[in-house]
Amino acid sequence: MKRLIITHVADIDGMGGAILSKLAFDNIDIIYCKNPSDLNNKLLEIYENKDLYNYDLIYISDLSPSRELLEKLLSDSKLFNKIYLFDHHETAYDAGLNDFDNCTVRVKDDRGISCATQIYYEFLINNNFLKQTNLLDQFVELVRLEDTYEYKKYNRDDAHDLAILFNAIGKDEYIDRMINKINNNDNFFFDDYELEMINNKKEITVKEVESFLKYLKVLTIEGFKVGICFIKYEYRNEVCEYLINHNSELDCIAMFAFENNQISLRSIKDNSSARIIAEKFGGGGHDKAAAIGLSDELKDKIVYSVFENK
């Protein structure tokens, strides 16, 4: 049986889908997407060139296609019972994607705020594709705590360190290391090399973040005080952390990462400014973390708007 998983390339929740798939299946292809817009484009491309028909099962994790595209795919008699969706974003929930068979969009449960890795893990276990272990439970919970920002609530810096490690060593090495760790240990821990990479990345991060914030501009959008800055995409969460730790008066930070064609938004205060602002410009996500895909037209408009008074 040939399977495909399409998952988010940008963070450890997206990586979780890839890691669990490699552990569960011998024959699995993986497509990584930057954001929902990228997902829509790639899904439509492999559908129109009929590559999607080559798979017996298709999993989508940590990103959701538009409702219109999902309806189109599920109306195809060759695909309607092959596509499974695992997501946790409020935007996907509000779009009613739970209405479709085999689509699970869960924002929270009794444990707390959900993540896609957690939802996909439960599916794999319940269908006997993967055996539940203590270490896998620990790994999935670390991903959940980091992706939902609940690591702060429970003082679990090790969850945030997992994301820092991913940014330090990159996608391929991160996936290989996590698979090796899960296959060969009973409990989750960072080895000496990983701790060194995490600590080195933390030192670099402070300097990078301060350099981005030197050119911060503040705008009022939808009644929220929004900071605007240009960043390297991998530092989006660290910029947010820095502002929170330095008692910023901003409601939200909007970070432009042109190399990733995305605006990442993070709520600085305890409000839903990130999602509200993202949805105003055609994006979406969580109350605390959201994103907007950048078209060339939107890039031009934004750069002009930000710098027109310079």
C-alpha positions as CSV (number, residue, x, y, z in Angstrom):
1,M,0.0,0.0,0.0
2,K,1.4,3.4,-1.0
3,R,0.8,6.4,1.2
4,L,1.4,10.1,1.0
5,I,1.6,12.6,3.9
6,I,1.5,16.3,3.3
7,T,2.6,18.3,6.3
8,H,3.9,21.7,7.4
9,V,7.6,22.3,6.9
10,A,8.0,25.2,9.3
11,D,7.9,23.8,12.8
12,I,8.1,20.7,15.0
13,D,4.4,20.0,14.7
14,G,4.7,19.6,11.0
15,M,7.9,17.5,11.6
16,G,5.9,15.4,14.0
17,G,3.7,14.2,11.1
18,A,6.7,13.2,9.1
19,I,8.4,11.4,11.9
20,L,5.4,9.4,13.0
21,S,4.7,8.5,9.3
22,K,8.3,7.2,8.9
23,L,7.9,5.2,12.1
24,A,4.5,3.7,11.1
25,F,4.9,3.0,7.4
26,D,7.6,1.4,5.1
27,N,6.2,3.0,2.0
28,I,5.4,6.7,2.6
29,D,6.1,9.8,0.4
30,I,6.2,13.2,2.1
31,I,5.4,16.6,0.7
32,Y,6.3,19.6,2.8
33,C,4.3,22.8,2.5
34,K,5.1,26.3,3.8
35,N,1.5,27.5,4.5
36,P,-2.1,26.8,3.5
37,S,-1.7,28.7,0.2
38,D,1.3,26.5,-0.7
39,L,-0.7,23.4,0.3
40,N,-3.6,24.4,-2.0
41,N,-1.2,25.0,-4.9
42,K,0.6,21.7,-4.5
43,L,-2.5,19.7,-3.9
44,L,-4.2,21.1,-6.9
45,E,-1.1,20.5,-9.0
46,I,-0.7,16.8,-8.1
47,Y,-4.5,16.4,-8.5
48,E,-4.6,17.9,-12.0
49,N,-1.6,15.9,-13.2
50,K,-3.2,12.8,-11.7
51,D,-0.2,12.0,-9.4
52,L,-2.6,12.0,-6.4
53,Y,-4.3,8.9,-7.9
54,N,-1.1,6.9,-7.4
55,Y,-1.7,6.8,-3.6
56,D,-3.9,4.4,-1.7
57,L,-4.1,6.8,1.3
58,I,-3.4,10.5,1.6
59,Y,-2.8,12.2,5.0
60,I,-2.7,15.9,5.5
61,S,-1.4,17.1,8.8
62,D,-1.0,20.5,10.5
63,L,-2.3,22.4,7.5
64,S,-5.8,22.5,5.8
65,P,-6.7,23.1,2.2
66,S,-9.5,25.5,1.4
67,R,-13.0,24.1,1.9
68,E,-13.6,24.6,-1.9
69,L,-10.6,22.5,-2.8
70,L,-11.4,19.8,-0.2
71,E,-14.9,19.5,-1.6
72,K,-13.5,19.2,-5.1
73,L,-11.1,16.4,-4.1
74,L,-13.7,14.5,-2.0
75,S,-16.2,14.7,-4.8
76,D,-13.8,12.6,-7.0
77,S,-14.9,9.0,-6.8
78,K,-11.3,7.9,-6.9
79,L,-10.4,10.0,-3.8
80,F,-13.4,10.4,-1.6
81,N,-12.4,7.6,0.9
82,K,-8.6,8.1,0.6
83,I,-8.0,11.5,2.1
84,Y,-7.6,12.0,5.9
85,L,-7.1,15.4,7.5
86,F,-5.5,16.1,10.9
87,D,-5.5,19.8,12.0
88,H,-5.9,21.9,15.0
89,H,-6.2,25.5,13.7
90,E,-9.2,27.6,14.6
91,T,-9.5,28.8,11.0
92,A,-10.0,25.2,9.8
93,Y,-12.5,24.5,12.5
94,D,-14.4,27.6,11.8
95,A,-14.5,26.6,8.1
96,G,-16.4,23.5,9.1
97,L,-13.8,21.0,7.8
98,N,-14.9,18.6,10.5
99,D,-18.1,18.2,8.5
100,F,-16.2,15.9,6.0
101,D,-15.6,12.2,6.6
102,N,-12.1,11.3,7.8
103,C,-11.3,15.0,8.6
104,T,-10.4,15.7,12.3
105,V,-10.0,19.3,13.3
106,R,-9.7,19.6,17.1
107,V,-8.6,22.8,18.7
108,K,-8.6,21.6,22.3
109,D,-9.5,18.6,24.5
110,D,-9.4,17.7,28.2
111,R,-5.6,17.8,28.1
112,G,-5.4,21.4,26.8
113,I,-4.9,22.9,23.4
114,S,-4.3,20.3,20.7
115,C,-1.7,20.0,18.0
116,A,-1.7,18.0,14.8
117,T,1.0,15.6,15.8
118,Q,-1.1,14.6,18.8
119,I,-4.2,14.0,16.7
120,Y,-2.3,12.1,14.0
121,Y,-0.6,10.0,16.7
122,E,-4.0,9.0,18.2
123,F,-5.2,8.0,14.7
124,L,-2.1,5.8,14.1
125,I,-2.4,4.1,17.5
126,N,-6.2,3.5,17.2
127,N,-5.8,1.9,13.8
128,N,-2.8,-0.3,14.9
129,F,-0.4,1.4,12.5
130,L,1.9,2.4,15.4
131,K,2.5,1.0,18.8
132,Q,2.1,3.4,21.7
133,T,5.3,3.7,23.9
134,N,6.3,5.8,26.8
135,L,8.9,7.7,24.8
136,L,6.5,8.4,21.9
137,D,4.0,9.8,24.5
138,Q,6.7,12.0,25.8
139,F,7.8,13.2,22.4
140,V,4.2,14.0,21.2
141,E,3.5,15.9,24.5
142,L,6.7,18.0,24.0
143,V,5.5,18.9,20.5
144,R,2.1,19.8,21.8
145,L,3.4,21.9,24.6
146,E,5.7,23.9,22.3
147,D,3.2,24.3,19.4
148,T,0.5,25.5,21.7
149,Y,2.7,27.7,23.9
150,E,1.5,25.7,26.9
151,Y,5.2,24.9,27.7
152,K,5.2,28.3,29.5
153,K,2.2,27.3,31.6
154,Y,3.9,24.1,32.8
155,N,7.5,25.5,32.9
156,R,8.6,22.9,30.3
157,D,11.6,24.6,28.7
158,D,12.6,21.3,27.2
159,A,9.6,21.6,24.8
160,H,10.8,24.9,23.6
161,D,14.4,23.5,23.4
162,L,13.1,20.9,21.0
163,A,12.0,23.7,18.6
164,I,15.3,25.4,19.0
165,L,17.1,22.2,18.1
166,F,15.0,21.9,15.0
167,N,16.0,25.4,13.9
168,A,19.6,24.7,14.7
169,I,20.1,21.5,12.8
170,G,17.5,21.7,10.1
171,K,14.7,19.4,8.9
172,D,16.5,16.3,7.7
173,E,18.9,15.9,10.6
174,Y,16.1,16.7,13.1
175,I,13.9,13.9,11.6
176,D,16.7,11.4,11.6
177,R,17.7,12.2,15.2
178,M,14.2,12.0,16.5
179,I,13.6,8.6,14.7
180,N,16.8,7.2,16.1
181,K,16.0,8.6,19.6
182,I,12.5,7.0,19.6
183,N,13.8,3.7,18.3
184,N,16.6,3.3,20.8
185,N,15.6,4.8,24.1
186,D,13.0,4.4,26.8
187,N,12.8,8.1,27.8
188,F,13.2,11.3,26.0
189,F,16.4,13.3,26.6
190,F,18.9,15.5,24.7
191,D,22.4,14.2,24.2
192,D,25.5,16.3,24.6
193,Y,25.7,17.3,20.9
194,E,22.0,18.4,20.9
195,L,22.5,20.4,24.1
196,E,25.5,22.1,22.6
197,M,23.5,23.0,19.4
198,I,20.6,24.3,21.5
199,N,22.8,26.5,23.6
200,N,24.7,27.9,20.6
201,K,21.5,28.7,18.9
202,K,20.2,30.5,21.9
203,E,23.3,32.8,21.9
204,I,22.9,33.6,18.2
205,T,19.2,34.2,18.5
206,V,19.4,37.1,21.0
207,K,21.7,39.0,18.6
208,E,19.5,38.2,15.6
209,V,16.3,39.2,17.3
210,E,17.7,42.5,18.5
211,S,18.9,43.3,15.0
212,F,15.4,42.7,13.6
213,L,13.7,44.9,16.2
214,K,16.0,47.9,15.6
215,Y,13.8,48.8,12.6
216,L,10.4,48.1,14.2
217,K,7.5,50.1,13.0
218,V,4.2,50.3,14.9
219,L,0.7,50.5,13.2
220,T,-2.8,50.3,14.5
221,I,-4.8,47.6,12.8
222,E,-8.3,46.5,13.7
223,G,-7.8,48.5,17.0
224,F,-4.7,46.6,17.9
225,K,-1.2,48.0,18.4
226,V,0.8,46.0,15.9
227,G,4.6,45.9,15.5
228,I,5.9,45.4,12.0
229,C,9.4,44.1,11.4
230,F,11.3,42.0,8.8
231,I,12.9,38.8,10.0
232,K,14.5,35.5,9.1
233,Y,11.6,33.1,9.2
234,E,13.1,30.7,11.7
235,Y,13.2,33.4,14.4
236,R,9.5,34.2,14.4
237,N,8.7,32.6,17.8
238,E,11.9,34.0,19.4
239,V,10.9,37.6,18.4
240,C,7.6,37.1,20.2
241,E,9.3,35.7,23.2
242,Y,11.7,38.6,23.4
243,L,8.9,41.1,23.3
244,I,6.9,39.3,26.0
245,N,9.9,39.1,28.2
246,H,10.7,42.8,27.8
247,N,7.1,43.8,28.7
248,S,6.3,45.2,25.2
249,E,3.1,47.4,25.0
250,L,2.3,45.8,21.6
251,D,-0.8,43.7,21.1
252,C,0.7,41.8,18.2
253,I,3.9,41.4,16.2
254,A,3.7,41.0,12.4
255,M,6.9,39.5,11.0
256,F,7.7,39.5,7.3
257,A,9.8,36.7,6.1
258,F,10.1,37.2,2.3
259,E,12.3,34.1,1.8
260,N,9.3,32.0,3.0
261,N,6.6,34.2,1.4
262,Q,4.8,34.6,4.7
263,I,3.8,37.0,7.4
264,S,3.9,35.4,10.8
265,L,1.8,37.0,13.5
266,R,2.0,36.4,17.2
267,S,-0.2,37.9,20.0
268,I,2.0,39.6,22.5
269,K,-0.8,40.2,25.0
270,D,-3.5,37.8,26.2
271,N,-5.8,38.4,23.2
272,S,-6.7,37.0,19.8
273,S,-5.1,39.8,17.8
274,A,-2.9,37.5,15.7
275,R,-5.8,35.5,14.2
276,I,-8.1,38.5,13.8
277,I,-5.5,40.4,11.8
278,A,-4.5,37.4,9.8
279,E,-8.1,36.7,8.8
280,K,-8.5,40.3,7.8
281,F,-5.8,39.8,5.1
282,G,-6.9,36.3,4.0
283,G,-4.7,34.3,6.4
284,G,-5.6,32.3,9.5
285,G,-4.4,30.2,12.4
286,H,-4.7,30.4,16.2
287,D,-5.6,33.3,18.5
288,K,-1.9,33.4,19.6
289,A,-0.2,32.4,16.3
290,A,-1.3,33.0,12.8
291,A,0.0,33.6,9.3
292,I,-0.7,35.3,6.0
293,G,0.7,34.0,2.7
294,L,2.5,36.6,0.7
295,S,1.7,37.1,-3.0
296,D,3.8,39.4,-5.0
297,E,1.0,41.9,-5.1
298,L,0.6,41.9,-1.3
299,K,4.4,42.2,-0.9
300,D,4.3,45.4,-2.9
301,K,1.4,46.9,-1.1
302,I,2.9,46.1,2.3
303,V,6.3,47.4,1.6
304,Y,4.8,50.6,0.3
305,S,2.5,51.0,3.3
306,V,5.2,50.4,5.8
307,F,7.8,52.7,4.2
308,E,5.6,55.4,2.6
309,N,6.2,57.9,5.4
310,K,10.0,57.2,5.7
